[in-house]
Amino acid sequence: MTAAPPVERWRALRPATRRVLGAAAAILAVNGALAGLEAVTGGAEPGGPASSSYATAPEGMAALAQLLADRGHPVRRLRAGLADIDLDPAATLVLAGSIAVTPPEGEAVARFVEAGGRLVVAADAPSPLLRRLAGTERWSTEPARRATPLVPVPEVDGVTTVTSGGFGSWSDPGASLPVLAAGGATLATVTAAGRGRVVAVADPSVWQNRLLGQADNAAFALAAVGERGRPVEFAEAHHGYGRSRGPGVVPWRWRWAAGVALVAASVAVWSRGRRFGPPEDAERELPPARRAYVDAVAASLVRTRRPAESLAPLQDAARRRVTARAGLASDAGPDDLRRAAAGLGLEPADVDALLRPATTDDDVLAAGRALARLEAAGR
């Protein structure tokens, strides 16, 4: 048996089912569009952890990652622990924000720098890693809001002024070389370690989204990460971005849309449930014959035991036809109706059946016969 076209199957569904499926399809379409928009724009609302290269909030560093990518630096986000990754000495590793580096990670970073890697740290506190690699001992809350270069090193090439949020500075740069300072407050230092180099910035706000476009902050970022084309890797595990596996890699909007699609499919299966029941009939089931319908109506009328009331609508219809065909007024009396009906070819018994209440089965048959003759004469 040939399957009906989709349009016919849709029309065959009950209105309530069509409404449910339509609403589910609309919800699925809207969420699909939102998921696509989020994939393109990165989400409608700014958010994310402070100093994360994923974060679009004012305190995030998504703009820095985009700037570096636009200027020819391949950008990569590291979502695993630094001890579990083969750090490339030809790249620049960025550690930003509150740093909590484990001893194994510290060893991995130290090997990376000594092998020629460049480490850029934008921290808001000292750490054992910085003490080991950069020699920075003390961090202070003294602000360095508008820092200027102190020495002509490549890390401040093209930089005149760097603006910060004023969260802190290095009060004791130790063995590292101060390169940016505001008065006595050191904002950034540079240290050579092995074959690599370490840039330590005491206030990560200089590269956050809200300040990156001010003064020469962007130029400082480009100079700090090294020569054009050098890969830049952002450590993101300590911002909460671990490796995702299984369903966790699917965006929540996509998962929600898939749930709606599953509900819509379940409703469709339920609405067409007969497909899973007995085999389909070989032929379309037709309505009962007219005779059967008439017999059923007659049986219902007989059970009422009120032939006059049951027949009254039929008599009214027949009298209206006589009035219309004879051109009589709507309030014509019985005598006028009798003469008009006789003039239309009705038998006297049929005329009587139209004008008086039915009391017997013969009266009912006569009234029906009279209406049938009027219908035939009208055609």
N, C-alpha and C positions, 0 to 999 in steps of 0.2 A: 504494500500500500504506500503510495507516494505521500511524503510528509507535507503538511500544509506550509505555505510560505510564512516567514517570521511575522509579517504584518498581520496575517489572518490569525495566527496563534495568539498574538498580542490582543487583538480585538475579541478573541474568544474568552479571555480571562475576565473574571468578575471585576466590576469597577473598584471594589475595595482592594483587591489584589493589585490592580494596576496602580492605584494610588500609593500603596506600600512600596512597590517596586520603583515607582517614579521618585518617591522621596529618598529611598536608599541610593538610587543612581545619582541623584542631585548631591547628596552628602558626599558620596564617593568622588564625584567630579570636583567638588569644592576642595576637599582635602588633598586630592591629587594636585590641583593647581597650587595650593598653599605649599605642599611639599616641594614642587618644582620651583616655586618662587624662593623658598628658603634655601634650596640648593644653589640657586643663582646668586642670591643676595647675602646668604649667610645668616638669614633670620631677620624678621622685621624689627625686633627690639634689641638694642645693644645689651651685651651681657658678657659673662665669662669671668674667670679669676683674674685678679690683679697681676699685671706684668706677664700674662700669658700671650703667646703669639697667636692664639686662637681667639682671644677676647676682643670684642668690639666695643666694650664699655670704655668710658673715659680713662680708666686706669689700666686698660689692656694694652697689648702691643701688636695688634693685628695690622695696624698701619705701618709699623716698622717692617714687619715681614713682607708686606706688599711693596713698600719702598725698595727694599733690597732686591726683591724679585724683578721689579721694574728696571732696576739699574744693572741687571745682568748677573746677579748672584743666585745660583740654584739654592732654593730654600727647602729645608727638610725639618719636620718635627719629630723629635725622638720621644716615643711614648713608653719606652721600656727603661729599666734602671740602667744607669751609665756603666755599671759593671758588667751588664749583659750585652753590650753593644761593642762592635769593633769600631772605635772612633778613628776617623780618617785624619792623619796629621796634615793633609793638604786642605783641611776645612777649618772654619772658625766655629767654635762651640760657644753658645750664648747661654749663660745662667742668669736669670733675672728674677727679682723678687726675694721673698724669704727663702733662703737656701738651707736645705737640710740634706747634706751629702753624707752618705754612710762611708765608713772607712774603706770598704772595697771600691766604692765609686770614686773616692778621693785618689786611691792608687791608680785607677784607670785613667782619670783625668790628668794626673801627674805624668804618667807614661805618655799620654797624648801630647802634652805640652813639650816635654823633653824631646820627643821625636820630631818636633817642628810644628805642632798644632798651635793655633791662636785661640786663647781663651778670653772671652769678654764677659766680665761679671758686673751686673748692675744690682747691687745688694743694698739692703737697708740695715745691715748689721755685719760685723766681722765673722769669719768662720775659720776653722782649722785649715781648710783648703787654701784660703787666701793668705793666711799666715805662712803656710808652707811655700806657696808659689810666688806670692807678691810681697810678702813681708809686711803687709798692713796689719798693725796690731790693735789699734783702737778706733772705734766709730763713735761719733758724737752727734748730738741733736742740734749742734750749731748749724744754721742754714748757710748754704752757698747758693744764693738765688741767682746771681748774675756773675758767672765765672768767666774768666778770660785766660787765654793760653799763657803759660809760663816759659816754655821752652819750645823750639821749633822741631818737633818730632812728627813723623808721618801721621800719628793718631790725631793730631789737631791741625792737619794741613787744610787750609781754606777756612778755618774756624776763627771767628772774631769774638763772639759772645755766645755762651750757652746758658739758657734759662732753666732753672729747676723749680720744683714745688717747695723747696726749703725744708725738706724732711731731715737732712743730716749731711755730715761731711766726715772725712778722715781727719781725726785730731792728731794721729801719729802715723804717717805713711810708712814708717819703718825704713826698710831697705829699698822700697820702690821709689820711682821718680815722679814727683808731682808734676802734672802737665796742665791742669786746670784748677784755678782757685779763685775765690772771692775774698779778698783781704787775707786773713789768716786761715780761712776755712778751705781745705783742699777738697775739690769735687772729684777729681780723677787722677789716677796714677798709672804708670806703665812700668813693667818689669820684664827683663829678658830672663827666661828660664830654659836652660838647655839650648836646644835649637829653636824653641818657640817663644811666644810673647804673651804676656798677660796684661789686659786692660781692666782696671778695677774702678768702677764708678760708684760713689757712695750714695747716690740718690737715683733710684730707677725711674723717677718721674720724668727725667729729661727725655726718655725715649717712649714714654707712654703716649697713647693716642691724643690726649688733651694738650700736650706740650710739644709734640714732635715737630709741628709746623712753625713753632716760634723760634725767633733768633736764628742761630746756626745749629740747632739741635740735630736736624736731619743731616747736615754736612758732617757733624761730629760722628753720627752713627755710621755713615758710609766710610769715613776714614778709619774708624775703630775696627771694623770687621776685616779690613785688609783690601788688597788690590781687587779691581773689577774682575768678575768671573769666579772669584773664590767661593766655594760652597759655604753656606751658613746653616748651622744646625741648632735649633732651639730645643733645650731640654724641657720637656713638658710633663714628665712623670710626677715631679713634685708639685705640679699644679692640679693634679688629680686626673690627668689624662693617661690612663694605663692602656695597655693593649686590650682590644675588644675581640671577643671570639663569639661564634654562634649568633644567636638572635641579638646580642648586644651591639653588633655592627650596623643593624638596621635602624634608621632614624625613627623616633617615636611617632612622628606624623605618618610615616609609611606603615608602621605597624597598626596604627589606629585605622587607616584607610583599608588595610587588608581585613581588619575585623569587620568593618562595615560591608565590604565586599562579600565576606563569608555569610553575614546575616542576609544580604540580598539574595545570594545563591540559595540559601536555605529556604527563604520564602518562595523563590521560584520553583524549587523542587517540591515544596509542600503544595503550591498551587496547581502543579501538574502531577500530583501524586498518583493519578489513575494510570500513568505510564508504568508504575511499579506494581500494579495490581493484575487482574486478569488480562488476557490478550485483548487487543482492540477488536471491536466488531468489524466484520467484513464489509458491512454496509451501514450507512447512516441510519440511525433510528428515527423513524418518521412519527409525527404526532398521530393520535388515534383518528380513525375515519369519522366523517361528520355524523354518520348514523349513530356511532357509539357515543359521540358527544351529545346528540339530541336525546338518545335514550337515557343518558345520565342526568340531563337536565329534567327530563320528564319524570324520572324516578324521584328527583328532589322535590319537584312540584307536587307530586302525589302525596309525598310524606307530609307536606304542609297541611293537607285537607282543607285548603282555602282556595278553590279554583277561581272564584271571582277576583280575589286580590291578586293571584298569580297571573291571571289573564288580562288584567286591567291595562298594563303597559302596552300589550299587543293591540288591544282594542283602540287605545288612544292613538297609536301609530297609524292604524288603518283608517280611523276617522280623519286624521290630519291629511292623509293622502287623498281621501274623497273630497275634503274641503278644498284642497289645493287644485285638484284636477277639474273640479266643477266650478271653481271660481267663487265659492261661497265665502261669506264673512266668517271670521274665526269663532263668532258666537252664534252660528246658525243653529236653529232648533232641530229636534229629532225628525220632524216631518220633512224639512228641507234636506236633511242628510239622507233620509230614506229614499226620496225621489232622486237625489243625485246619485246614490249608490246603484239604484235600479237602472238609471240611465247609463251607468258605466258597465252594465252587463252582469251585475251580481244577482244570484238567485235570491228569492225572498227569504229562504232559511239563513242564507249567509248574511243578508242585511240585518235580520233579527239578531244574529249572533254578535254583530258589531254594536248594536244599540242597547242591548239589555245585559245585565250581569249573567255570567255563566254559572249554571247550576249542575250541569251534567257533562259527561264526557263528550256527548254529541255536540253540545254547545262549544266546547273547547275546540273540537275538530273543525266545526263550521267557521269559527273565528279565524283559525289558522288558514283554512282554505280560502276565505275571503281575502286575507292579506296577501296570500300567494298570488291570487288572480290579479289583484291590484298591482303587485310588483311586476307580473308578467305583462300586463297591459301597459304599464309605464315604460318598459323597455321597448 
